[in-house]
Amino acid sequence: MFYLAIFLVVYGVFVFWITLTKPEKIWNIGKIQAFVKILGSVGTQIFFYIFGAAALGFGIWLLIEHWPAA
């Protein structure tokens, strides 16, 4: 569970980075463009912020619960 927590924290930060910077190679992927088509640009950003916050929050919670004892 500890490694899952670390992965979720890194994934959450990565999602925030993608949403903030919108790198062209990643932002023009078909799946993201489908979200843009359905939700609009602002809706897609909000969706990614919520998704990133959920991953980050759950990862931090798992880190707190499963921190290896020294």
Secondary structure as the mmCIF struct_conf table of DSSP 4:
data_model
#
loop_
_struct_conf.conf_type_id
_struct_conf.id
_struct_conf.beg_label_comp_id
_struct_conf.beg_label_asym_id
_struct_conf.beg_label_seq_id
_struct_conf.end_label_comp_id
_struct_conf.end_label_asym_id
_struct_conf.end_label_seq_id
HELX_RH_AL_P HELX_RH_AL_P1 PHE A 2 THR A 21
HELX_RH_AL_P HELX_RH_AL_P2 GLU A 24 TRP A 27
TURN_TY1_P TURN_TY1_P1 ASN A 28 ASN A 28
BEND BEND1 ILE A 29 ILE A 29
HELX_RH_AL_P HELX_RH_AL_P3 GLY A 30 GLU A 65
TURN_TY1_P TURN_TY1_P2 HIS A 66 HIS A 66
HELX_LH_PP_P HELX_LH_PP_P1 TRP A 67 ALA A 69
#
